[in-house]
Amino acid sequence: MNKAELVAEVAEVLDSKKTAEAAVDSILEGITGALKKGGTISLVGFGTFKVHQQKARTGRNPRTGEALKIKAKKVAKFVPGKALKEAVN
């Protein structure tokens, strides 16, 4: 499912595609903003979004096989909640 399909699903409940798109955009901006600040978003039963610090590591260039250094960075991480895990399985 992509963003347009998600907006269409929400529009069925809200009866307006414009309102649905604004709602989806607002949720995504809220999650992005909280993660930029280093926060955590917990949606009970669905899951948790958080920022994870990846350590610097050594990688390989797939063409040459040459070793190269990969810098440390922050990445967004999602941990599914119990209800979501059960729904998928």
PDB file of N, CA, C and O in Angstrom, chain B, residues numbered from 101:
ATOM      1  N   MET B 101       0.853  -1.175   0.000  1.00  0.00           N
ATOM      2  CA  MET B 101       0.000   0.000   0.000  1.00  0.00           C
ATOM      3  C   MET B 101       0.899   1.238   0.000  1.00  0.00           C
ATOM      4  O   MET B 101       1.833   1.345   0.795  1.00  0.00           O
ATOM      5  N   ASN B 102       0.599   2.159  -0.900  1.00  0.00           N
ATOM      6  CA  ASN B 102       1.357   3.411  -0.923  1.00  0.00           C
ATOM      7  C   ASN B 102       0.517   4.527  -0.298  1.00  0.00           C
ATOM      8  O   ASN B 102      -0.593   4.287   0.177  1.00  0.00           O
ATOM      9  N   LYS B 103       1.053   5.740  -0.302  1.00  0.00           N
ATOM     10  CA  LYS B 103       0.375   6.850   0.359  1.00  0.00           C
ATOM     11  C   LYS B 103      -0.990   7.144  -0.275  1.00  0.00           C
ATOM     12  O   LYS B 103      -1.959   7.394   0.443  1.00  0.00           O
ATOM     13  N   ALA B 104      -1.078   7.118  -1.595  1.00  0.00           N
ATOM     14  CA  ALA B 104      -2.345   7.399  -2.274  1.00  0.00           C
ATOM     15  C   ALA B 104      -3.409   6.370  -1.892  1.00  0.00           C
ATOM     16  O   ALA B 104      -4.572   6.723  -1.695  1.00  0.00           O
ATOM     17  N   GLU B 105      -3.019   5.116  -1.789  1.00  0.00           N
ATOM     18  CA  GLU B 105      -3.959   4.073  -1.395  1.00  0.00           C
ATOM     19  C   GLU B 105      -4.392   4.246   0.064  1.00  0.00           C
ATOM     20  O   GLU B 105      -5.547   3.994   0.406  1.00  0.00           O
ATOM     21  N   LEU B 106      -3.470   4.672   0.911  1.00  0.00           N
ATOM     22  CA  LEU B 106      -3.805   4.934   2.310  1.00  0.00           C
ATOM     23  C   LEU B 106      -4.790   6.092   2.402  1.00  0.00           C
ATOM     24  O   LEU B 106      -5.758   6.023   3.160  1.00  0.00           O
ATOM     25  N   VAL B 107      -4.556   7.147   1.645  1.00  0.00           N
ATOM     26  CA  VAL B 107      -5.468   8.298   1.629  1.00  0.00           C
ATOM     27  C   VAL B 107      -6.853   7.846   1.168  1.00  0.00           C
ATOM     28  O   VAL B 107      -7.860   8.285   1.724  1.00  0.00           O
ATOM     29  N   ALA B 108      -6.916   6.988   0.173  1.00  0.00           N
ATOM     30  CA  ALA B 108      -8.198   6.481  -0.317  1.00  0.00           C
ATOM     31  C   ALA B 108      -8.930   5.689   0.765  1.00  0.00           C
ATOM     32  O   ALA B 108     -10.147   5.810   0.902  1.00  0.00           O
ATOM     33  N   GLU B 109      -8.198   4.880   1.535  1.00  0.00           N
ATOM     34  CA  GLU B 109      -8.801   4.117   2.638  1.00  0.00           C
ATOM     35  C   GLU B 109      -9.362   5.055   3.703  1.00  0.00           C
ATOM     36  O   GLU B 109     -10.472   4.846   4.193  1.00  0.00           O
ATOM     37  N   VAL B 110      -8.600   6.085   4.060  1.00  0.00           N
ATOM     38  CA  VAL B 110      -9.044   7.036   5.078  1.00  0.00           C
ATOM     39  C   VAL B 110     -10.224   7.851   4.545  1.00  0.00           C
ATOM     40  O   VAL B 110     -11.131   8.191   5.306  1.00  0.00           O
ATOM     41  N   ALA B 111     -10.223   8.162   3.267  1.00  0.00           N
ATOM     42  CA  ALA B 111     -11.303   8.939   2.652  1.00  0.00           C
ATOM     43  C   ALA B 111     -12.638   8.203   2.731  1.00  0.00           C
ATOM     44  O   ALA B 111     -13.689   8.840   2.800  1.00  0.00           O
ATOM     45  N   GLU B 112     -12.611   6.881   2.721  1.00  0.00           N
ATOM     46  CA  GLU B 112     -13.849   6.114   2.849  1.00  0.00           C
ATOM     47  C   GLU B 112     -14.515   6.360   4.200  1.00  0.00           C
ATOM     48  O   GLU B 112     -15.741   6.346   4.304  1.00  0.00           O
ATOM     49  N   VAL B 113     -13.707   6.583   5.228  1.00  0.00           N
ATOM     50  CA  VAL B 113     -14.235   6.843   6.567  1.00  0.00           C
ATOM     51  C   VAL B 113     -14.628   8.307   6.716  1.00  0.00           C
ATOM     52  O   VAL B 113     -15.658   8.616   7.316  1.00  0.00           O
ATOM     53  N   LEU B 114     -13.814   9.210   6.174  1.00  0.00           N
ATOM     54  CA  LEU B 114     -14.048  10.648   6.348  1.00  0.00           C
ATOM     55  C   LEU B 114     -14.941  11.254   5.271  1.00  0.00           C
ATOM     56  O   LEU B 114     -15.349  12.408   5.402  1.00  0.00           O
ATOM     57  N   ASP B 115     -15.249  10.528   4.236  1.00  0.00           N
ATOM     58  CA  ASP B 115     -16.103  10.993   3.137  1.00  0.00           C
ATOM     59  C   ASP B 115     -15.538  12.170   2.358  1.00  0.00           C
ATOM     60  O   ASP B 115     -16.280  12.855   1.653  1.00  0.00           O
ATOM     61  N   SER B 116     -14.233  12.419   2.472  1.00  0.00           N
ATOM     62  CA  SER B 116     -13.611  13.500   1.718  1.00  0.00           C
ATOM     63  C   SER B 116     -12.141  13.170   1.494  1.00  0.00           C
ATOM     64  O   SER B 116     -11.391  12.953   2.445  1.00  0.00           O
ATOM     65  N   LYS B 117     -11.740  13.135   0.233  1.00  0.00           N
ATOM     66  CA  LYS B 117     -10.346  12.831  -0.084  1.00  0.00           C
ATOM     67  C   LYS B 117      -9.421  13.937   0.398  1.00  0.00           C
ATOM     68  O   LYS B 117      -8.310  13.663   0.852  1.00  0.00           O
ATOM     69  N   LYS B 118      -9.872  15.188   0.305  1.00  0.00           N
ATOM     70  CA  LYS B 118      -9.058  16.332   0.738  1.00  0.00           C
ATOM     71  C   LYS B 118      -8.799  16.275   2.251  1.00  0.00           C
ATOM     72  O   LYS B 118      -7.676  16.500   2.702  1.00  0.00           O
ATOM     73  N   THR B 119      -9.826  15.977   3.014  1.00  0.00           N
ATOM     74  CA  THR B 119      -9.684  15.860   4.467  1.00  0.00           C
ATOM     75  C   THR B 119      -8.809  14.666   4.823  1.00  0.00           C
ATOM     76  O   THR B 119      -7.988  14.746   5.737  1.00  0.00           O
ATOM     77  N   ALA B 120      -8.979  13.572   4.112  1.00  0.00           N
ATOM     78  CA  ALA B 120      -8.185  12.372   4.362  1.00  0.00           C
ATOM     79  C   ALA B 120      -6.711  12.629   4.086  1.00  0.00           C
ATOM     80  O   ALA B 120      -5.850  12.207   4.859  1.00  0.00           O
ATOM     81  N   GLU B 121      -6.416  13.317   2.990  1.00  0.00           N
ATOM     82  CA  GLU B 121      -5.025  13.623   2.658  1.00  0.00           C
ATOM     83  C   GLU B 121      -4.403  14.535   3.711  1.00  0.00           C
ATOM     84  O   GLU B 121      -3.241  14.358   4.079  1.00  0.00           O
ATOM     85  N   ALA B 122      -5.171  15.511   4.197  1.00  0.00           N
ATOM     86  CA  ALA B 122      -4.676  16.402   5.251  1.00  0.00           C
ATOM     87  C   ALA B 122      -4.411  15.617   6.536  1.00  0.00           C
ATOM     88  O   ALA B 122      -3.425  15.875   7.227  1.00  0.00           O
ATOM     89  N   ALA B 123      -5.278  14.666   6.856  1.00  0.00           N
ATOM     90  CA  ALA B 123      -5.106  13.859   8.064  1.00  0.00           C
ATOM     91  C   ALA B 123      -3.858  12.984   7.969  1.00  0.00           C
ATOM     92  O   ALA B 123      -3.075  12.912   8.916  1.00  0.00           O
ATOM     93  N   VAL B 124      -3.674  12.326   6.840  1.00  0.00           N
ATOM     94  CA  VAL B 124      -2.500  11.459   6.655  1.00  0.00           C
ATOM     95  C   VAL B 124      -1.222  12.293   6.689  1.00  0.00           C
ATOM     96  O   VAL B 124      -0.247  11.907   7.333  1.00  0.00           O
ATOM     97  N   ASP B 125      -1.223  13.438   5.997  1.00  0.00           N
ATOM     98  CA  ASP B 125      -0.050  14.318   6.004  1.00  0.00           C
ATOM     99  C   ASP B 125       0.266  14.804   7.405  1.00  0.00           C
ATOM    100  O   ASP B 125       1.433  14.869   7.793  1.00  0.00           O
ATOM    101  N   SER B 126      -0.762  15.146   8.169  1.00  0.00           N
ATOM    102  CA  SER B 126      -0.569  15.624   9.537  1.00  0.00           C
ATOM    103  C   SER B 126       0.058  14.554  10.425  1.00  0.00           C
ATOM    104  O   SER B 126       0.955  14.845  11.215  1.00  0.00           O
ATOM    105  N   ILE B 127      -0.411  13.328  10.295  1.00  0.00           N
ATOM    106  CA  ILE B 127       0.145  12.222  11.085  1.00  0.00           C
ATOM    107  C   ILE B 127       1.610  11.987  10.726  1.00  0.00           C
ATOM    108  O   ILE B 127       2.456  11.836  11.607  1.00  0.00           O
ATOM    109  N   LEU B 128       1.903  11.958   9.430  1.00  0.00           N
ATOM    110  CA  LEU B 128       3.285  11.716   8.998  1.00  0.00           C
ATOM    111  C   LEU B 128       4.215  12.852   9.434  1.00  0.00           C
ATOM    112  O   LEU B 128       5.352  12.599   9.833  1.00  0.00           O
ATOM    113  N   GLU B 129       3.744  14.096   9.362  1.00  0.00           N
ATOM    114  CA  GLU B 129       4.549  15.234   9.813  1.00  0.00           C
ATOM    115  C   GLU B 129       4.788  15.172  11.316  1.00  0.00           C
ATOM    116  O   GLU B 129       5.876  15.494  11.791  1.00  0.00           O
ATOM    117  N   GLY B 130       3.764  14.754  12.065  1.00  0.00           N
ATOM    118  CA  GLY B 130       3.908  14.620  13.515  1.00  0.00           C
ATOM    119  C   GLY B 130       4.944  13.570  13.887  1.00  0.00           C
ATOM    120  O   GLY B 130       5.776  13.795  14.766  1.00  0.00           O
ATOM    121  N   ILE B 131       4.893  12.434  13.223  1.00  0.00           N
ATOM    122  CA  ILE B 131       5.866  11.370  13.495  1.00  0.00           C
ATOM    123  C   ILE B 131       7.273  11.837  13.125  1.00  0.00           C
ATOM    124  O   ILE B 131       8.218  11.646  13.889  1.00  0.00           O
ATOM    125  N   THR B 132       7.404  12.451  11.944  1.00  0.00           N
ATOM    126  CA  THR B 132       8.706  12.943  11.495  1.00  0.00           C
ATOM    127  C   THR B 132       9.260  13.987  12.447  1.00  0.00           C
ATOM    128  O   THR B 132      10.438  13.944  12.801  1.00  0.00           O
ATOM    129  N   GLY B 133       8.422  14.924  12.863  1.00  0.00           N
ATOM    130  CA  GLY B 133       8.862  15.979  13.773  1.00  0.00           C
ATOM    131  C   GLY B 133       9.335  15.444  15.110  1.00  0.00           C
ATOM    132  O   GLY B 133      10.352  15.893  15.641  1.00  0.00           O
ATOM    133  N   ALA B 134       8.598  14.484  15.657  1.00  0.00           N
ATOM    134  CA  ALA B 134       8.993  13.893  16.941  1.00  0.00           C
ATOM    135  C   ALA B 134      10.302  13.130  16.820  1.00  0.00           C
ATOM    136  O   ALA B 134      11.137  13.189  17.722  1.00  0.00           O
ATOM    137  N   LEU B 135      10.493  12.415  15.717  1.00  0.00           N
ATOM    138  CA  LEU B 135      11.743  11.672  15.533  1.00  0.00           C
ATOM    139  C   LEU B 135      12.919  12.613  15.310  1.00  0.00           C
ATOM    140  O   LEU B 135      14.028  12.325  15.759  1.00  0.00           O
ATOM    141  N   LYS B 136      12.697  13.740  14.621  1.00  0.00           N
ATOM    142  CA  LYS B 136      13.769  14.724  14.433  1.00  0.00           C
ATOM    143  C   LYS B 136      14.276  15.243  15.766  1.00  0.00           C
ATOM    144  O   LYS B 136      15.466  15.516  15.922  1.00  0.00           O
ATOM    145  N   LYS B 137      13.364  15.379  16.735  1.00  0.00           N
ATOM    146  CA  LYS B 137      13.732  15.868  18.066  1.00  0.00           C
ATOM    147  C   LYS B 137      14.323  14.765  18.930  1.00  0.00           C
ATOM    148  O   LYS B 137      14.721  15.010  20.069  1.00  0.00           O
ATOM    149  N   GLY B 138      14.381  13.549  18.390  1.00  0.00           N
ATOM    150  CA  GLY B 138      14.941  12.425  19.144  1.00  0.00           C
ATOM    151  C   GLY B 138      13.920  11.728  20.012  1.00  0.00           C
ATOM    152  O   GLY B 138      14.286  10.916  20.862  1.00  0.00           O
ATOM    153  N   GLY B 139      12.644  12.028  19.820  1.00  0.00           N
ATOM    154  CA  GLY B 139      11.591  11.448  20.637  1.00  0.00           C
ATOM    155  C   GLY B 139      11.180  10.061  20.185  1.00  0.00           C
ATOM    156  O   GLY B 139      11.718   9.505  19.228  1.00  0.00           O
ATOM    157  N   THR B 140      10.215   9.527  20.901  1.00  0.00           N
ATOM    158  CA  THR B 140       9.666   8.205  20.614  1.00  0.00           C
ATOM    159  C   THR B 140       8.157   8.338  20.480  1.00  0.00           C
ATOM    160  O   THR B 140       7.525   9.062  21.248  1.00  0.00           O
ATOM    161  N   ILE B 141       7.586   7.650  19.518  1.00  0.00           N
ATOM    162  CA  ILE B 141       6.144   7.655  19.320  1.00  0.00           C
ATOM    163  C   ILE B 141       5.644   6.250  19.588  1.00  0.00           C
ATOM    164  O   ILE B 141       6.037   5.305  18.903  1.00  0.00           O
ATOM    165  N   SER B 142       4.770   6.105  20.589  1.00  0.00           N
ATOM    166  CA  SER B 142       4.216   4.800  20.931  1.00  0.00           C
ATOM    167  C   SER B 142       2.730   4.788  20.634  1.00  0.00           C
ATOM    168  O   SER B 142       1.974   5.582  21.193  1.00  0.00           O
ATOM    169  N   LEU B 143       2.311   3.895  19.761  1.00  0.00           N
ATOM    170  CA  LEU B 143       0.901   3.702  19.443  1.00  0.00           C
ATOM    171  C   LEU B 143       0.530   2.330  19.986  1.00  0.00           C
ATOM    172  O   LEU B 143       0.851   1.307  19.382  1.00  0.00           O
ATOM    173  N   VAL B 144      -0.144   2.314  21.122  1.00  0.00           N
ATOM    174  CA  VAL B 144      -0.437   1.074  21.833  1.00  0.00           C
ATOM    175  C   VAL B 144      -1.150   0.088  20.909  1.00  0.00           C
ATOM    176  O   VAL B 144      -2.140   0.427  20.260  1.00  0.00           O
ATOM    177  N   GLY B 145      -0.634  -1.124  20.865  1.00  0.00           N
ATOM    178  CA  GLY B 145      -1.192  -2.172  20.030  1.00  0.00           C
ATOM    179  C   GLY B 145      -0.651  -2.168  18.607  1.00  0.00           C
ATOM    180  O   GLY B 145      -0.661  -3.201  17.938  1.00  0.00           O
ATOM    181  N   PHE B 146      -0.174  -1.006  18.134  1.00  0.00           N
ATOM    182  CA  PHE B 146       0.346  -0.921  16.775  1.00  0.00           C
ATOM    183  C   PHE B 146       1.857  -1.044  16.763  1.00  0.00           C
ATOM    184  O   PHE B 146       2.406  -1.911  16.084  1.00  0.00           O
ATOM    185  N   GLY B 147       2.539  -0.175  17.516  1.00  0.00           N
ATOM    186  CA  GLY B 147       3.991  -0.254  17.564  1.00  0.00           C
ATOM    187  C   GLY B 147       4.620   1.037  18.032  1.00  0.00           C
ATOM    188  O   GLY B 147       3.932   1.977  18.432  1.00  0.00           O
ATOM    189  N   THR B 148       5.940   1.068  17.976  1.00  0.00           N
ATOM    190  CA  THR B 148       6.710   2.207  18.451  1.00  0.00           C
ATOM    191  C   THR B 148       7.715   2.633  17.394  1.00  0.00           C
ATOM    192  O   THR B 148       8.446   1.816  16.835  1.00  0.00           O
ATOM    193  N   PHE B 149       7.733   3.947  17.135  1.00  0.00           N
ATOM    194  CA  PHE B 149       8.738   4.549  16.263  1.00  0.00           C
ATOM    195  C   PHE B 149       9.778   5.186  17.179  1.00  0.00           C
ATOM    196  O   PHE B 149       9.423   5.877  18.133  1.00  0.00           O
ATOM    197  N   LYS B 150      11.052   4.958  16.895  1.00  0.00           N
ATOM    198  CA  LYS B 150      12.104   5.588  17.689  1.00  0.00           C
ATOM    199  C   LYS B 150      13.339   5.799  16.835  1.00  0.00           C
ATOM    200  O   LYS B 150      13.466   5.239  15.746  1.00  0.00           O
ATOM    201  N   VAL B 151      14.251   6.622  17.350  1.00  0.00           N
ATOM    202  CA  VAL B 151      15.507   6.891  16.663  1.00  0.00           C
ATOM    203  C   VAL B 151      16.554   5.929  17.215  1.00  0.00           C
ATOM    204  O   VAL B 151      16.683   5.754  18.427  1.00  0.00           O
ATOM    205  N   HIS B 152      17.292   5.314  16.309  1.00  0.00           N
ATOM    206  CA  HIS B 152      18.331   4.359  16.691  1.00  0.00           C
ATOM    207  C   HIS B 152      19.668   4.862  16.156  1.00  0.00           C
ATOM    208  O   HIS B 152      19.754   5.295  15.007  1.00  0.00           O
ATOM    209  N   GLN B 153      20.702   4.807  16.978  1.00  0.00           N
ATOM    210  CA  GLN B 153      22.035   5.231  16.572  1.00  0.00           C
ATOM    211  C   GLN B 153      22.802   4.030  16.034  1.00  0.00           C
ATOM    212  O   GLN B 153      23.077   3.082  16.770  1.00  0.00           O
ATOM    213  N   GLN B 154      23.147   4.074  14.749  1.00  0.00           N
ATOM    214  CA  GLN B 154      23.971   3.011  14.171  1.00  0.00           C
ATOM    215  C   GLN B 154      25.438   3.356  14.371  1.00  0.00           C
ATOM    216  O   GLN B 154      25.836   4.504  14.178  1.00  0.00           O
ATOM    217  N   LYS B 155      26.224   2.399  14.747  1.00  0.00           N
ATOM    218  CA  LYS B 155      27.649   2.611  14.959  1.00  0.00           C
ATOM    219  C   LYS B 155      28.381   2.664  13.619  1.00  0.00           C
ATOM    220  O   LYS B 155      27.909   2.142  12.609  1.00  0.00           O
ATOM    221  N   ALA B 156      29.540   3.305  13.641  1.00  0.00           N
ATOM    222  CA  ALA B 156      30.401   3.292  12.456  1.00  0.00           C
ATOM    223  C   ALA B 156      30.871   1.850  12.238  1.00  0.00           C
ATOM    224  O   ALA B 156      31.075   1.093  13.188  1.00  0.00           O
ATOM    225  N   ARG B 157      31.034   1.499  10.980  1.00  0.00           N
ATOM    226  CA  ARG B 157      31.452   0.124  10.695  1.00  0.00           C
ATOM    227  C   ARG B 157      32.239   0.082   9.389  1.00  0.00           C
ATOM    228  O   ARG B 157      32.292   1.059   8.642  1.00  0.00           O
ATOM    229  N   THR B 158      32.839  -1.056   9.139  1.00  0.00           N
ATOM    230  CA  THR B 158      33.586  -1.258   7.906  1.00  0.00           C
ATOM    231  C   THR B 158      32.710  -2.047   6.942  1.00  0.00           C
ATOM    232  O   THR B 158      32.120  -3.063   7.307  1.00  0.00           O
ATOM    233  N   GLY B 159      32.636  -1.561   5.705  1.00  0.00           N
ATOM    234  CA  GLY B 159      31.858  -2.239   4.682  1.00  0.00           C
ATOM    235  C   GLY B 159      32.762  -2.609   3.515  1.00  0.00           C
ATOM    236  O   GLY B 159      33.976  -2.418   3.586  1.00  0.00           O
ATOM    237  N   ARG B 160      32.192  -3.125   2.465  1.00  0.00           N
ATOM    238  CA  ARG B 160      32.943  -3.516   1.275  1.00  0.00           C
ATOM    239  C   ARG B 160      32.285  -2.919   0.036  1.00  0.00           C
ATOM    240  O   ARG B 160      31.060  -2.897  -0.087  1.00  0.00           O
ATOM    241  N   ASN B 161      33.121  -2.437  -0.873  1.00  0.00           N
ATOM    242  CA  ASN B 161      32.648  -1.987  -2.169  1.00  0.00           C
ATOM    243  C   ASN B 161      32.313  -3.246  -2.966  1.00  0.00           C
ATOM    244  O   ASN B 161      33.200  -4.072  -3.182  1.00  0.00           O
ATOM    245  N   PRO B 162      31.070  -3.423  -3.410  1.00  0.00           N
ATOM    246  CA  PRO B 162      30.710  -4.664  -4.097  1.00  0.00           C
ATOM    247  C   PRO B 162      31.432  -4.871  -5.428  1.00  0.00           C
ATOM    248  O   PRO B 162      31.609  -6.011  -5.858  1.00  0.00           O
ATOM    249  N   ARG B 163      31.844  -3.802  -6.080  1.00  0.00           N
ATOM    250  CA  ARG B 163      32.552  -3.946  -7.358  1.00  0.00           C
ATOM    251  C   ARG B 163      33.992  -4.386  -7.186  1.00  0.00           C
ATOM    252  O   ARG B 163      34.464  -5.315  -7.842  1.00  0.00           O
ATOM    253  N   THR B 164      34.686  -3.689  -6.276  1.00  0.00           N
ATOM    254  CA  THR B 164      36.127  -3.931  -6.149  1.00  0.00           C
ATOM    255  C   THR B 164      36.493  -4.819  -4.972  1.00  0.00           C
ATOM    256  O   THR B 164      37.587  -5.381  -4.928  1.00  0.00           O
ATOM    257  N   GLY B 165      35.565  -4.948  -4.004  1.00  0.00           N
ATOM    258  CA  GLY B 165      35.877  -5.719  -2.806  1.00  0.00           C
ATOM    259  C   GLY B 165      36.710  -4.933  -1.815  1.00  0.00           C
ATOM    260  O   GLY B 165      37.105  -5.457  -0.774  1.00  0.00           O
ATOM    261  N   GLU B 166      36.980  -3.669  -2.139  1.00  0.00           N
ATOM    262  CA  GLU B 166      37.797  -2.810  -1.282  1.00  0.00           C
ATOM    263  C   GLU B 166      37.037  -2.461  -0.001  1.00  0.00           C
ATOM    264  O   GLU B 166      35.840  -2.175  -0.042  1.00  0.00           O
ATOM    265  N   ALA B 167      37.740  -2.487   1.137  1.00  0.00           N
ATOM    266  CA  ALA B 167      37.140  -2.117   2.418  1.00  0.00           C
ATOM    267  C   ALA B 167      36.952  -0.602   2.468  1.00  0.00           C
ATOM    268  O   ALA B 167      37.802   0.156   2.000  1.00  0.00           O
ATOM    269  N   LEU B 168      35.811  -0.166   3.050  1.00  0.00           N
ATOM    270  CA  LEU B 168      35.581   1.259   3.223  1.00  0.00           C
ATOM    271  C   LEU B 168      34.875   1.499   4.545  1.00  0.00           C
ATOM    272  O   LEU B 168      34.210   0.614   5.082  1.00  0.00           O
ATOM    273  N   LYS B 169      35.032   2.713   5.059  1.00  0.00           N
ATOM    274  CA  LYS B 169      34.439   3.054   6.350  1.00  0.00           C
ATOM    275  C   LYS B 169      33.058   3.645   6.127  1.00  0.00           C
ATOM    276  O   LYS B 169      32.871   4.514   5.276  1.00  0.00           O
ATOM    277  N   ILE B 170      32.095   3.165   6.899  1.00  0.00           N
ATOM    278  CA  ILE B 170      30.734   3.696   6.869  1.00  0.00           C
ATOM    279  C   ILE B 170      30.547   4.469   8.171  1.00  0.00           C
ATOM    280  O   ILE B 170      30.735   3.927   9.260  1.00  0.00           O
ATOM    281  N   LYS B 171      30.174   5.741   8.044  1.00  0.00           N
ATOM    282  CA  LYS B 171      30.049   6.619   9.212  1.00  0.00           C
ATOM    283  C   LYS B 171      28.863   6.215  10.083  1.00  0.00           C
ATOM    284  O   LYS B 171      27.915   5.580   9.620  1.00  0.00           O
ATOM    285  N   ALA B 172      28.941   6.601  11.355  1.00  0.00           N
ATOM    286  CA  ALA B 172      27.825   6.407  12.276  1.00  0.00           C
ATOM    287  C   ALA B 172      26.686   7.322  11.843  1.00  0.00           C
ATOM    288  O   ALA B 172      26.920   8.407  11.309  1.00  0.00           O
ATOM    289  N   LYS B 173      25.458   6.882  12.073  1.00  0.00           N
ATOM    290  CA  LYS B 173      24.308   7.709  11.712  1.00  0.00           C
ATOM    291  C   LYS B 173      23.094   7.319  12.535  1.00  0.00           C
ATOM    292  O   LYS B 173      23.051   6.255  13.153  1.00  0.00           O
ATOM    293  N   LYS B 174      22.108   8.207  12.527  1.00  0.00           N
ATOM    294  CA  LYS B 174      20.838   7.949  13.189  1.00  0.00           C
ATOM    295  C   LYS B 174      19.854   7.451  12.146  1.00  0.00           C
ATOM    296  O   LYS B 174      19.815   7.961  11.026  1.00  0.00           O
ATOM    297  N   VAL B 175      19.062   6.458  12.514  1.00  0.00           N
ATOM    298  CA  VAL B 175      18.044   5.922  11.616  1.00  0.00           C
ATOM    299  C   VAL B 175      16.730   5.764  12.373  1.00  0.00           C
ATOM    300  O   VAL B 175      16.729   5.569  13.588  1.00  0.00           O
ATOM    301  N   ALA B 176      15.619   5.850  11.658  1.00  0.00           N
ATOM    302  CA  ALA B 176      14.312   5.608  12.247  1.00  0.00           C
ATOM    303  C   ALA B 176      14.107   4.103  12.354  1.00  0.00           C
ATOM    304  O   ALA B 176      14.461   3.350  11.447  1.00  0.00           O
ATOM    305  N   LYS B 177      13.537   3.678  13.467  1.00  0.00           N
ATOM    306  CA  LYS B 177      13.306   2.254  13.693  1.00  0.00           C
ATOM    307  C   LYS B 177      11.861   2.073  14.141  1.00  0.00           C
ATOM    308  O   LYS B 177      11.341   2.869  14.923  1.00  0.00           O
ATOM    309  N   PHE B 178      11.220   1.025  13.642  1.00  0.00           N
ATOM    310  CA  PHE B 178       9.852   0.695  14.034  1.00  0.00           C
ATOM    311  C   PHE B 178       9.844  -0.674  14.683  1.00  0.00           C
ATOM    312  O   PHE B 178      10.366  -1.640  14.128  1.00  0.00           O
ATOM    313  N   VAL B 179       9.246  -0.749  15.862  1.00  0.00           N
ATOM    314  CA  VAL B 179       9.104  -2.018  16.569  1.00  0.00           C
ATOM    315  C   VAL B 179       7.603  -2.311  16.653  1.00  0.00           C
ATOM    316  O   VAL B 179       6.876  -1.575  17.319  1.00  0.00           O
ATOM    317  N   PRO B 180       7.130  -3.360  15.996  1.00  0.00           N
ATOM    318  CA  PRO B 180       5.691  -3.652  16.005  1.00  0.00           C
ATOM    319  C   PRO B 180       5.196  -4.044  17.395  1.00  0.00           C
ATOM    320  O   PRO B 180       5.909  -4.683  18.168  1.00  0.00           O
ATOM    321  N   GLY B 181       3.959  -3.646  17.694  1.00  0.00           N
ATOM    322  CA  GLY B 181       3.328  -3.992  18.962  1.00  0.00           C
ATOM    323  C   GLY B 181       2.755  -5.397  18.929  1.00  0.00           C
ATOM    324  O   GLY B 181       2.700  -6.036  17.878  1.00  0.00           O
ATOM    325  N   LYS B 182       2.335  -5.864  20.082  1.00  0.00           N
ATOM    326  CA  LYS B 182       1.825  -7.227  20.214  1.00  0.00           C
ATOM    327  C   LYS B 182       0.601  -7.467  19.330  1.00  0.00           C
ATOM    328  O   LYS B 182       0.510  -8.496  18.661  1.00  0.00           O
ATOM    329  N   ALA B 183      -0.334  -6.526  19.325  1.00  0.00           N
ATOM    330  CA  ALA B 183      -1.557  -6.703  18.535  1.00  0.00           C
ATOM    331  C   ALA B 183      -1.247  -6.761  17.037  1.00  0.00           C
ATOM    332  O   ALA B 183      -1.863  -7.539  16.309  1.00  0.00           O
ATOM    333  N   LEU B 184      -0.309  -5.955  16.579  1.00  0.00           N
ATOM    334  CA  LEU B 184       0.071  -5.970  15.161  1.00  0.00           C
ATOM    335  C   LEU B 184       0.751  -7.287  14.803  1.00  0.00           C
ATOM    336  O   LEU B 184       0.477  -7.864  13.751  1.00  0.00           O
ATOM    337  N   LYS B 185       1.630  -7.758  15.671  1.00  0.00           N
ATOM    338  CA  LYS B 185       2.300  -9.041  15.429  1.00  0.00           C
ATOM    339  C   LYS B 185       1.276 -10.176  15.325  1.00  0.00           C
ATOM    340  O   LYS B 185       1.376 -11.036  14.450  1.00  0.00           O
ATOM    341  N   GLU B 186       0.299 -10.167  16.222  1.00  0.00           N
ATOM    342  CA  GLU B 186      -0.719 -11.213  16.209  1.00  0.00           C
ATOM    343  C   GLU B 186      -1.608 -11.124  14.974  1.00  0.00           C
ATOM    344  O   GLU B 186      -2.012 -12.147  14.421  1.00  0.00           O
ATOM    345  N   ALA B 187      -1.911  -9.902  14.543  1.00  0.00           N
ATOM    346  CA  ALA B 187      -2.757  -9.709  13.363  1.00  0.00           C
ATOM    347  C   ALA B 187      -2.063 -10.207  12.105  1.00  0.00           C
ATOM    348  O   ALA B 187      -2.712 -10.759  11.217  1.00  0.00           O
ATOM    349  N   VAL B 188      -0.766 -10.020  12.021  1.00  0.00           N
ATOM    350  CA  VAL B 188       0.006 -10.441  10.841  1.00  0.00           C
ATOM    351  C   VAL B 188       0.166 -11.953  10.822  1.00  0.00           C
ATOM    352  O   VAL B 188       0.115 -12.575   9.761  1.00  0.00           O
ATOM    353  N   ASN B 189       0.359 -12.542  11.991  1.00  0.00           N
ATOM    354  CA  ASN B 189       0.537 -13.995  12.061  1.00  0.00           C
ATOM    355  C   ASN B 189      -0.813 -14.617  12.184  1.00  0.00           C
ATOM    356  O   ASN B 189      -0.925 -15.841  12.260  1.00  0.00           O
TER     357      ASN B 189
END
